[in-house]
């Protein structure tokens, strides 16, 4: 829900009218309607990147505090990556319609991992 709220606020900040109803994001003019499903909510990327951060911290650092730092940084970075993903879908749909929003959805599935 935090990701959806932040993405809708970001869209509003650049003057894109987005209505939020629970997990749904709707264009004010009705041109698109997206539902952020549980599988797209960031839980999958959080799980994968948590495991990756634990592995990277273990292999890269000898001290426990550096490992803990790498682990703790994965949470805000996953949040920011998912906000970027949902915002890119909104921006793409606003610029080029639902087809561009769908393309942004597909591309940013990997983009979250690149950002984090």
N, C-alpha and C positions, 0 to 999 in steps of 0.2 A: 504494500500500500504506500510506503514511503517513496518508492521509486515512481509510482504512478503520480502521486501528489507533486513530487519535485519536477517531473517531466511536464505535467500540465502547467505548473507555475512558470517553468522555463519558456514554454510556448507562449503563455500569456505575457511574459516579459518582452517578447519580440513581436507582440501584437497579433498573435495567431489565436483566434477564438476556439478554445477547446473546452468542451463540457465533460466533466468527470462524474461518473455514476458508479461507485464501487470500483470494480476493475475495468470498467468500460471507458474508453476515450472516444468522444464523438465530436465531429466537426460542427461548429456552430451553424454552418450552412447545410449540414447533412450530407456532404460529399463523401465522407468516409466514417467508418465505425469500427473501432478495434477493441477487442477484449483481450486483456493481458491475462492469459491462462496460467494456471499453476506451473505448467512446464516451462513457461517463458518468464516466470517471475524472478529469476535469478537464483533460485535454490540449486539448480543443477550447476550453474557456474560457480556458486559459492562452495558447493561440495567439491568440485573438481579443483578449484584454485586453493582451497584449504589444504587438500592433500598435496598439491604441488608445492605450496609454500612450506609445508612441513618437511617435505623431501629436500627442497632447495636449501632450507635452513640447516637441515641435518648434514647435508653434503658440503655446504659452503663454509659453515662457521663452527668453531670449536667451543665458543662460550654460550651458555644458556640464554643470556640476555639478548644476544644478537639473533638467536633462533626464535626467541619469543617476539622480538621486534618484527621480523619477517612474517611470522604467523599473524600478529595483530594487525599488520598493515593490509593483509588480504581483505579484511572486512570492509573498511571504507573504500578501498579500490574497487571491489566487486560492486558496491553500491554505485559509485561514480560510473563504472562501466555500463551498468544496466540503465542508469539514467541517460547516458549517452545513446544507448541502443533505442530506448523508447522515444527519446527526443528526435533521433534521426528518422524514425518511422513517421512521427508526426510531421516533421519538416518535409520529408520526401512526399508524403501524401498531400501536403498543402501545396507543394510546388507542382507535382506532376500527377496528382490523383492517386487512387488506391493502388494502381499498378506500381508506382514508384515507392509507395509505402511498403508494399510487399517485397520489392527488391531490397529496400533498406533493411527490412526484417531479416532477410536471408543473409545479406552481407554482414550485418552487425552481429549475427550469431557468433561469427569468428572475431569480429571487431572487439567484443567484450574482452576476449582473451588477449588481444593485442594491446588494448588500453591498459589492462591490469598487468 
